[in-house]
Amino acid sequence: MSSIIAVGESYQKFNPRAYLQNNYMPPRADFSSEDCVVPWKLRCLAEAFATGKIHGHTLIDIGTGPTIYQLLSACDHFEEIIATDYLAVNREVLRRWVQGEPDAFDWSPYIKHVCRIEGKGEQWKEKEKKLREKLKQILPIDVHQPKPLGSELCHPADAMVSTFCLEAVSPDWPSFERALQNITTLLKPGGHFLLIGALEESFYLAGEAKLSVVPVREADVKEALAKSGYQIHDFRSYVMPPGLKIGVDDVSGVFFAHAQKKPMA
Ligand SMILES: Nc1ncnc2c1ncn2[C@@H]1O[C@@H](CSCCNC[C@@H]2Cc3ccc([N+](=O)[O-])cc3CN2)[C@@H](O)[C@H]1O
């Protein structure tokens, strides 16, 4: 059985609630210290959008999973945001948040934190409402397909975001690079790409599921981005402190890349 099919099989046991508990609740989601990993990720994203360079009509998020934090600083700069995920359970979790279902995950600490660090005096309920209005499509995706969304996007996205997806769905390095090539077809030439991922991770837990991850280092990610035709504007790494190594994975750090797809030659 192809190792890509094996990855797909392993995701059938993925439990969104357990995944959210492991990564998006304390101790990893501690907003009292900028040294914590979640504030670090939110700051990378807020600073990238604060440059004013990243804007347009449509932003697409690749492998959104059951999380929306990665879209909070984006929503002021786009008319429409497209979320995507491989699993129906994750797309359903996203839909329930968009619809304001009472049992949906509480992202308000994240929304309040982002409003604070953006310093625009925006009320958090305003930002929550704005993101819900802009999150217009939640589509199935498979980054291992040359056309990850199946049918063509009506037109390439103006910007793209992806967090913790490629390394967690690729059985090996060549597969990571191919997946990056595939999703790059969804982004217009000159479009900006914000990529966040795990460094040197080999597995992570999401309830019953134990998922394999291809361990990547900074240099690998930079090389893959260059091979896929990106210019890198900013690249940062976060070292996971011992207190945040809580057994849910063996991640040693997190990287953030702000890249731009080179215009057609
Ligand atoms: N073929 C496919 N194409 C697209 N998406 C696919 C495909 N297969 C599965 N998916 C989809 O991709 C998945 C995305 S979640 C992947 C989780 N990555 C690992 C996890 C993340 C994490 C988060 C936060 C922190 N931290 O320290 O703050 C550390 C870490 C390290 N561990 C999932 O939504 C699945 O549904």
The ligand as an SDF file (V2000), in Angstrom:
LIG
                    3D

 36 40  0  0  0  0  0  0  0  0999 V2000
   -3.5210   14.6360    2.2830 N   0  0  0  0  0  0  0  0  0  0  0  0
   -3.8620   15.7080    3.0390 C   0  0  0  0  0  0  0  0  0  0  0  0
   -4.0040   16.9340    2.4470 N   0  0  0  0  0  0  0  0  0  0  0  0
   -4.3360   18.0170    3.1990 C   0  0  0  0  0  0  0  0  0  0  0  0
   -4.5360   17.9700    4.5380 N   0  0  0  0  0  0  0  0  0  0  0  0
   -4.4090   16.7640    5.1390 C   0  0  0  0  0  0  0  0  0  0  0  0
   -4.0610   15.5950    4.4390 C   0  0  0  0  0  0  0  0  0  0  0  0
   -4.0120   14.5580    5.3300 N   0  0  0  0  0  0  0  0  0  0  0  0
   -4.3320   15.0760    6.5310 C   0  0  0  0  0  0  0  0  0  0  0  0
   -4.5680   16.3970    6.4280 N   0  0  0  0  0  0  0  0  0  0  0  0
   -4.9480   17.3410    7.4990 C   0  0  0  0  0  0  0  0  0  0  0  0
   -3.7720   17.9830    7.9840 O   0  0  0  0  0  0  0  0  0  0  0  0
   -3.7690   17.9490    9.4090 C   0  0  0  0  0  0  0  0  0  0  0  0
   -3.3250   19.3010    9.9350 C   0  0  0  0  0  0  0  0  0  0  0  0
   -3.0430   19.1950   11.6870 S   0  0  0  0  0  0  0  0  0  0  0  0
   -1.4070   18.5590   11.6420 C   0  0  0  0  0  0  0  0  0  0  0  0
   -0.7810   18.6150   13.0130 C   0  0  0  0  0  0  0  0  0  0  0  0
    0.6680   18.7600   12.9490 N   0  0  0  0  0  0  0  0  0  0  0  0
    1.4130   18.2740   14.0910 C   0  0  0  0  0  0  0  0  0  0  0  0
    1.1260   18.9520   15.4200 C   0  0  0  0  0  0  0  0  0  0  0  0
    0.7800   20.3850   15.2340 C   0  0  0  0  0  0  0  0  0  0  0  0
    1.2790   21.3070   16.3030 C   0  0  0  0  0  0  0  0  0  0  0  0
    0.5550   22.4440   16.6460 C   0  0  0  0  0  0  0  0  0  0  0  0
    1.0540   23.3410   17.6020 C   0  0  0  0  0  0  0  0  0  0  0  0
    2.2830   23.0740   18.1990 C   0  0  0  0  0  0  0  0  0  0  0  0
    2.8040   23.9970   19.1670 N   0  0  0  0  0  0  0  0  0  0  0  0
    3.8730   23.7270   19.7380 O   0  0  0  0  0  0  0  0  0  0  0  0
    2.1480   25.0550   19.3450 O   0  0  0  0  0  0  0  0  0  0  0  0
    3.0110   21.9280   17.8590 C   0  0  0  0  0  0  0  0  0  0  0  0
    2.4990   21.0480   16.9030 C   0  0  0  0  0  0  0  0  0  0  0  0
    3.2260   19.8120   16.4910 C   0  0  0  0  0  0  0  0  0  0  0  0
    2.2500   18.7340   16.3140 N   0  0  0  0  0  0  0  0  0  0  0  0
   -5.1920   17.5540    9.8350 C   0  0  0  0  0  0  0  0  0  0  0  0
   -6.0520   18.6960    9.8650 O   0  0  0  0  0  0  0  0  0  0  0  0
   -5.5740   16.6290    8.6780 C   0  0  0  0  0  0  0  0  0  0  0  0
   -6.9650   16.5100    8.5000 O   0  0  0  0  0  0  0  0  0  0  0  0
  1  2  1  0
  2  3  1  0
  2  7  2  0
  3  4  2  0
  4  5  1  0
  5  6  2  0
  6  7  1  0
  6 10  1  0
  7  8  1  0
  8  9  2  0
  9 10  1  0
 10 11  1  0
 11 12  1  0
 11 35  1  0
 12 13  1  0
 13 14  1  0
 13 33  1  0
 14 15  1  0
 15 16  1  0
 16 17  1  0
 17 18  1  0
 18 19  1  0
 19 20  1  0
 20 21  1  0
 20 32  1  0
 21 22  1  0
 22 23  1  0
 22 30  2  0
 23 24  2  0
 24 25  1  0
 25 26  1  0
 25 29  2  0
 26 27  2  0
 26 28  1  0
 29 30  1  0
 30 31  1  0
 31 32  1  0
 33 34  1  0
 33 35  1  0
 35 36  1  0
M  CHG  2  26   1  28  -1
M  END
$$$$
